[in-house]
Amino acid sequence: MIFEIALVMLAVLSIAAVQSRDLLHAVIVLAAADAVLAFAFLLLSAPDVAITQAAVGSGLTTFIFALAVLKTRREE
């Protein structure tokens, strides 16, 4: 039951990231989706993959994307 809830949350967060108009908001929502994906890997008894997903997906990729968005000039 928890795994299905995590998959639904992952789908909702992924759609929200794609539909977002603000790039920084999309990066933050994508980081949350990556954290949920890491939790799903943990539920599937793959702790090594979950740790890697949390470190690279949620951590490093989010930092690089946020840095790239903040370096660009944003026009509303």
Backbone as CSV, one residue per row, in Angstrom:
resi,resn,N_x,N_y,N_z,CA_x,CA_y,CA_z,C_x,C_y,C_z
1,MET,0.816,-1.196,0.000,0.000,0.000,0.000,0.864,1.266,0.000
2,ILE,1.937,1.228,0.783,2.819,2.392,0.847,3.536,2.581,-0.484
3,PHE,3.882,1.477,-1.142,4.568,1.569,-2.429,3.677,2.230,-3.479
4,GLU,2.403,1.885,-3.488,1.478,2.490,-4.450,1.300,3.981,-4.190
5,ILE,1.257,4.368,-2.912,1.158,5.791,-2.565,2.398,6.535,-3.036
6,ALA,3.566,5.903,-2.870,4.806,6.528,-3.332,4.814,6.687,-4.845
7,LEU,4.289,5.710,-5.572,4.232,5.820,-7.032,3.275,6.916,-7.484
8,VAL,2.155,7.047,-6.803,1.205,8.113,-7.142,1.822,9.476,-6.845
9,MET,2.494,9.581,-5.697,3.167,10.847,-5.372,4.245,11.170,-6.397
10,LEU,4.972,10.160,-6.849,6.004,10.355,-7.861,5.398,10.854,-9.162
11,ALA,4.280,10.280,-9.568,3.619,10.716,-10.800,3.104,12.148,-10.676
12,VAL,2.496,12.476,-9.543,1.959,13.827,-9.338,3.078,14.863,-9.306
13,LEU,4.157,14.564,-8.611,5.276,15.506,-8.539,5.958,15.671,-9.897
14,SER,6.057,14.596,-10.661,6.671,14.695,-11.983,5.830,15.546,-12.925
15,ILE,4.527,15.372,-12.885,3.636,16.195,-13.715,3.692,17.649,-13.264
16,ALA,3.744,17.880,-11.959,3.829,19.253,-11.450,5.134,19.921,-11.874
17,ALA,6.224,19.158,-11.926,7.505,19.728,-12.358,7.464,20.113,-13.825
18,VAL,6.823,19.303,-14.633,6.738,19.601,-16.065,5.804,20.774,-16.329
19,GLN,4.728,20.890,-15.571,3.734,21.928,-15.795,4.115,23.277,-15.188
20,SER,5.139,23.317,-14.371,5.507,24.543,-13.674,6.080,25.574,-14.635
21,ARG,5.677,26.827,-14.461,6.187,27.913,-15.293,7.515,28.461,-14.756
22,ASP,7.687,28.424,-13.445,8.904,28.926,-12.820,9.942,27.806,-12.791
23,LEU,11.111,28.051,-13.361,12.126,27.004,-13.461,12.670,26.587,-12.101
24,LEU,12.859,27.534,-11.206,13.372,27.178,-9.882,12.365,26.327,-9.117
25,HIS,11.099,26.649,-9.262,10.049,25.845,-8.640,10.049,24.437,-9.235
26,ALA,10.250,24.321,-10.528,10.295,23.012,-11.172,11.475,22.187,-10.667
27,VAL,12.604,22.836,-10.435,13.777,22.126,-9.922,13.511,21.608,-8.517
28,ILE,12.865,22.403,-7.686,12.567,21.987,-6.315,11.568,20.832,-6.299
29,VAL,10.559,20.902,-7.152,9.573,19.817,-7.225,10.226,18.550,-7.780
30,LEU,11.139,18.704,-8.728,11.853,17.549,-9.256,12.736,16.907,-8.192
31,ALA,13.307,17.713,-7.307,14.090,17.166,-6.192,13.203,16.353,-5.255
32,ALA,11.994,16.835,-5.025,11.058,16.072,-4.195,10.675,14.761,-4.866
33,ALA,10.489,14.796,-6.184,10.180,13.565,-6.911,11.351,12.577,-6.839
34,ASP,12.563,13.083,-6.909,13.729,12.208,-6.779,13.815,11.599,-5.379
35,ALA,13.443,12.363,-4.364,13.448,11.828,-3.000,12.394,10.732,-2.838
36,VAL,11.238,10.918,-3.449,10.201,9.888,-3.396,10.660,8.644,-4.155
37,LEU,11.357,8.832,-5.271,11.878,7.695,-6.020,12.916,6.935,-5.203
38,ALA,13.748,7.654,-4.460,14.718,6.994,-3.592,14.000,6.185,-2.510
39,PHE,12.908,6.735,-1.986,12.114,6.002,-0.993,11.487,4.754,-1.611
40,ALA,11.045,4.857,-2.864,10.467,3.686,-3.541,11.518,2.597,-3.730
41,PHE,12.741,2.985,-4.061,13.814,2.003,-4.164,14.084,1.347,-2.813
42,LEU,13.975,2.123,-1.756,14.166,1.567,-0.415,13.073,0.557,-0.092
43,LEU,11.847,0.851,-0.516,10.753,-0.097,-0.296,10.927,-1.374,-1.109
44,LEU,11.636,-1.280,-2.224,11.890,-2.455,-3.056,13.122,-3.242,-2.593
45,SER,13.627,-2.924,-1.403,14.782,-3.605,-0.800,16.047,-3.438,-1.633
46,ALA,16.251,-2.215,-2.127,17.477,-1.889,-2.856,18.113,-0.667,-2.205
47,PRO,18.717,-0.842,-1.018,19.240,0.328,-0.295,20.416,1.005,-0.991
48,ASP,21.222,0.234,-1.728,22.345,0.850,-2.426,21.868,1.765,-3.548
49,VAL,20.853,1.342,-4.261,20.284,2.177,-5.324,19.570,3.385,-4.720
50,ALA,18.913,3.190,-3.578,18.213,4.291,-2.919,19.183,5.370,-2.443
51,ILE,20.306,4.946,-1.881,21.303,5.919,-1.417,21.899,6.671,-2.600
52,THR,22.178,5.956,-3.682,22.724,6.603,-4.873,21.724,7.578,-5.471
53,GLN,20.458,7.201,-5.531,19.421,8.084,-6.058,19.267,9.318,-5.180
54,ALA,19.320,9.138,-3.887,19.189,10.282,-2.977,20.378,11.227,-3.111
55,ALA,21.564,10.668,-3.232,22.764,11.510,-3.305,22.890,12.201,-4.653
56,VAL,22.756,11.453,-5.717,22.957,12.015,-7.052,21.691,12.701,-7.552
57,GLY,20.570,12.011,-7.492,19.326,12.570,-8.025,18.804,13.741,-7.233
58,SER,18.652,13.549,-5.946,18.091,14.611,-5.119,19.118,15.673,-4.749
59,GLY,20.348,15.271,-4.574,21.354,16.211,-4.095,22.122,16.919,-5.184
60,LEU,22.963,16.191,-5.881,23.888,16.789,-6.840,23.173,17.399,-8.043
61,THR,22.243,16.663,-8.614,21.527,17.163,-9.786,20.709,18.399,-9.451
62,THR,20.067,18.399,-8.294,19.289,19.561,-7.881,20.182,20.779,-7.702
63,PHE,21.335,20.582,-7.108,22.277,21.683,-6.917,22.737,22.257,-8.260
64,ILE,23.083,21.387,-9.192,23.550,21.855,-10.501,22.435,22.558,-11.263
65,PHE,21.227,21.996,-11.252,20.102,22.637,-11.945,19.769,23.989,-11.321
66,ALA,19.742,24.058,-9.987,19.423,25.323,-9.314,20.490,26.371,-9.601
67,LEU,21.733,25.963,-9.611,22.815,26.878,-9.932,22.688,27.403,-11.360
68,ALA,22.351,26.543,-12.288,22.179,26.960,-13.682,20.997,27.909,-13.834
69,VAL,19.901,27.636,-13.122,18.720,28.515,-13.211,19.043,29.876,-12.593
70,LEU,19.753,29.889,-11.484,20.064,31.155,-10.820,21.069,31.988,-11.610
71,LYS,21.879,31.348,-12.456,22.856,32.088,-13.260,22.217,32.729,-14.494
72,THR,21.039,32.293,-14.872,20.376,32.844,-16.056,19.546,34.068,-15.662
73,ARG,19.301,34.907,-16.644,18.449,36.073,-16.421,17.011,35.653,-16.660
74,ARG,16.168,35.873,-15.656,14.774,35.464,-15.770,13.904,36.677,-16.032
75,GLU,13.086,36.555,-17.047,12.145,37.626,-17.387,10.739,37.107,-17.170
76,GLU,9.948,37.869,-16.495,8.557,37.470,-16.214,7.655,37.883,-17.345
